[in-house]
Amino acid sequence: MPSNRINRINDEIQRELAAQLRSLKDPRVSGMVSITRVDATNDLRYARVYVSVLDKEREKDVLKGLKSASGFLRRELGRALQLRYTPELQFAGDDSIQHGAHILELLRREEEKDAARAPRTGEEE
């Protein structure tokens, strides 16, 4: 379990990378791209950055663009955060938003089924 310090650093990395994404000139990294989570190792040598892309067909291209820009992003991150070690960035796709939407849809369907099966009380009197 990460310490409180690591959690704060993860949040700072996430905020800083989100701001830097806007300044990237790579055409592959465009559209609705958001950093959903960052997991840095305890020694801060590596940080896995989870990226969510609205258009799932473009996710591979976006990840390739981010991987090619990782050196630039790491350098800018080092300037902004002033850490002893700037973590090496590893980008991964994140489908948690899509997964959450799917679960909400399943719950909504079950609610509708329950409402259709439930006897209507108070109407028969």
C-alpha distance (Angstrom), angle and dihedral (degrees) to the residues before:
residue distance angle dihedral
M1 . . .
P2 3.80 . .
S3 3.77 118.1 .
N4 3.76 123.8 -115.2
R5 3.81 90.1 -103.3
I6 3.81 92.2 54.1
N7 3.81 89.9 48.4
R8 3.81 90.7 53.5
I9 3.80 90.8 48.3
N10 3.82 90.0 48.7
D11 3.81 89.4 53.6
E12 3.81 92.0 48.2
I13 3.81 91.8 48.9
Q14 3.80 89.9 49.6
R15 3.81 92.9 50.5
E16 3.79 93.8 45.6
L17 3.82 94.6 46.9
A18 3.81 91.2 48.1
A19 3.80 88.8 54.7
Q20 3.82 91.8 46.6
L21 3.81 93.0 50.6
R22 3.79 89.0 69.1
S23 3.80 91.4 58.9
L24 3.82 96.9 49.0
K25 3.77 113.4 115.1
D26 3.81 95.8 -160.5
P27 3.83 107.7 118.1
R28 3.81 90.5 -147.7
V29 3.81 89.8 65.3
S30 3.78 100.4 61.9
G31 3.75 137.9 108.6
M32 3.77 124.0 37.7
V33 3.82 103.7 -9.2
S34 3.79 120.4 152.3
I35 3.80 136.3 176.6
T36 3.79 106.0 -127.2
R37 3.79 101.9 177.7
V38 3.80 143.3 -5.6
D39 3.81 124.8 -152.3
A40 3.79 114.0 -169.9
T41 3.79 122.3 -172.9
N42 3.80 117.9 -113.6
D43 3.82 91.9 -105.1
L44 3.84 90.7 48.5
R45 3.80 92.6 -127.3
Y46 3.81 94.6 122.1
A47 3.78 134.8 26.6
R48 3.77 124.0 -169.7
V49 3.79 109.4 -148.1
Y50 3.80 116.7 -158.7
V51 3.79 113.5 -149.5
S52 3.78 127.8 -165.9
V53 3.80 120.0 -157.1
L54 3.78 121.7 -166.0
D55 3.82 93.3 -148.0
K56 3.81 102.8 56.2
E57 3.83 92.4 -165.4
R58 3.81 89.3 65.3
E59 3.81 96.3 47.3
K60 3.82 95.4 99.4
D61 3.81 92.0 49.6
V62 3.80 91.5 48.1
L63 3.82 91.4 50.4
K64 3.83 90.4 49.3
G65 3.79 90.1 50.3
L66 3.80 91.7 49.4
K67 3.80 91.6 47.5
S68 3.79 91.0 52.8
A69 3.81 90.2 48.1
S70 3.81 94.3 45.2
G71 3.82 93.4 101.9
F72 3.78 92.0 54.2
L73 3.80 92.0 44.0
R74 3.80 91.6 48.9
R75 3.81 92.4 50.5
E76 3.81 92.3 49.2
L77 3.80 90.0 45.7
G78 3.80 90.3 53.1
R79 3.79 91.1 52.2
A80 3.79 92.9 49.2
L81 3.82 100.9 43.4
Q82 3.82 103.8 36.6
L83 3.82 95.1 -146.5
R84 3.78 124.1 160.6
Y85 3.81 89.2 -121.1
T86 3.75 123.7 26.0
P87 3.78 106.3 -147.8
E88 3.78 122.2 -119.2
L89 3.80 106.4 -112.2
Q90 3.80 121.0 -126.4
F91 3.79 115.5 -175.3
A92 3.80 123.8 -149.6
G93 3.77 133.1 174.7
D94 3.78 117.3 -108.1
D95 3.76 121.9 -154.6
S96 3.81 96.8 174.6
I97 3.81 92.3 114.3
Q98 3.79 91.2 52.3
H99 3.82 90.4 44.4
G100 3.81 91.1 51.0
A101 3.80 91.5 50.0
H102 3.81 89.7 51.1
I103 3.82 91.6 51.8
L104 3.81 91.1 48.5
E105 3.79 89.5 51.6
L106 3.82 91.1 51.6
L107 3.81 91.2 49.1
R108 3.80 91.1 48.9
R109 3.82 90.8 52.4
E110 3.81 91.3 50.3
E111 3.81 90.8 49.9
E112 3.79 90.1 52.6
K113 3.82 91.1 49.3
D114 3.81 91.3 49.5
A115 3.79 91.6 48.2
A116 3.82 91.1 51.1
R117 3.83 92.3 49.0
A118 3.80 97.4 44.2
P119 3.79 115.4 97.3
R120 3.74 113.5 -117.4
T121 3.79 107.3 -115.9
G122 3.76 121.2 -157.9
E123 3.82 95.7 23.6
E124 3.82 95.4 85.8
E125 3.79 96.2 57.7
